[in-house]
């Protein structure tokens, strides 16, 4: 008997609402329909395991086919099936009785809306009308003595439901969803387009998915298995499956597996991290029960962990009704905290168990660790024990080791430890060498995040300051008790200062005469540590530092009163030699260029002649 009915709903038509508000991308229809088919199949398997279904399960596959000529897409399963009464209950009544309520919730983006609303209201099924002008359901229940149910709807509030017999009846248990593709959705009649969608969303579904005779999914991806079952090669092979274009193997990985206080499985890979802030933000894929949801995981994964690659699967992550966007809540925060802790624990374990191997990887993971310490206080608390500091001699230290290493020799007259560093060992070689001649050690902080990292360490470490080797003369970088006396009188120092000011004639260069060792350079050009650091941080995106980028450059020119060359300048009253000495200092800083360099070479030739 055929039944014709009108769907009870307060609004005229639910389908424009679905198209406008529910799904931003029409391709989602295939994910929803295939997921429903998988659910029906899994439920039947569960009933069989409980002994409530005693029949033959047969081949449990979900099949997707397309008939371009007939303009049909069919999704078939061999699962529970439905009777006509169940179709009326689950497809008609629930979907539309809740539609008005849903629309209000969706418009307000109610954080309490859960992924389950799709199943509760049948809205996942109705995504079919985004691409179909008419949808048919052919279904036969697993229950004994039930008839085929046939439902048809053209996207209006009208439907027909009958129970065909004879040659029109289904002979096997399960459901066929037939989509009559609309004129404006021709793209979904192309095999290649459908295969791409299925591969994207259904690649790891737990029931075999067959498309045009070919299996397209892995029903048991490795994140669903126990680590004891897997080898390193299994993890590497899966990484290549996820990122077939990747040229490098992952450095190492973390297998996530927790069932309390939330369910979470997955694998996070550590790739080689280049020294740049171009983070790959779409490399972690989020799944819910093996259904791909999104690669926008910023609410689940902390910002610094966006550098990682891999898969996270959790049915407990709240999504909006379309499963398109994550909704932050207490569960997400717990998952976020858990993942951060697991990453920190993994790094700590690697460091403790195989320090040589960890040190080999440091150039690839160093920026990641520093980024984590800068971004997350709890990660800093753990990371301070496995972050490594690299000296210009390529030796690696923990923070504690390095502090102990320099404590005896690099304390100033106030008892504070001074850490010397360079951000370009080759460019600042003269300053590095001068520090090393005094027996000082110099660290290499040449990564893009290091200006921020230096600032953080300075805040965290008691009675410790950080100074770049070219921030002052070596005598001033670490001031000791006792002073070096000048061989020049105050009047001579003033005269020497005036000579250099006249020779330099540059307002950005602030000349001062100081009593340094005769072995020190005759002229040293430095830049204030604070201002230079602010400029470095501004260049690397330090929030609130933009104002320093607009400041004019300013340098200190320290003339060594005790150097024979500066004494010669004073004795001869020669601005030419003063200029030459200044240009030598510029040359040492890599600051002598263009016409100034040409003139320097010319004067050098004349002086040598």
Secondary structure, 3 states (H helix, E strand, C coil): CCEEEECCCCCCCHHHHHHHHHCCCCCHHHHHHHHHHHHHHHHHHHHHHCCCCCCCCCCCEEEEEEECCCCEEEEEECCCCCCHHHHHHHHHHHHHHCHHHHHHHHHCCCCCCCCCHHHHHCHHHHHHHHCEEEEEEEEECCCCCCCCEEEEECCCCEEEEECCCHHHCCCCCEEEEEEEECHHHHHHHCHHHHHHHHHHHHCCCCCEEEECCEECCCCCCHHHCCHHHCCHHHHHHHHHHHCCCCCCCCCEEEEEEECCCCCEEEEEEECCCCCCCCCCCCCEEEEECCEEEECCCCCCCCHHHHHCEEEEECCCCCECCCCCCECCCHHHHHHHHHHHHHHHHHHHHHHHHCHHHHHHHHHHHHHHHHHHHHHCHHHHHHHCCCCCEEECCCCEECHHHHHHHHCCCCECCCCCEEEEEECCCCCCHHHHHHHHHCCCCEEECCCCCHHHHHHHHHHHCCCEEEEECCCCCHHHHCCCCCCCCCCCCHHHHHHHHHHHHHHHCCCCEEEEEECCCCCCCCEEEECCHHHHHHHHHHHCCCCCCHHHHCCCCCEEEEEECCCHHHHHHHHHCCHHHHHHHHHHHHHHCCCCCHHHHHHHHHHHHHHHC
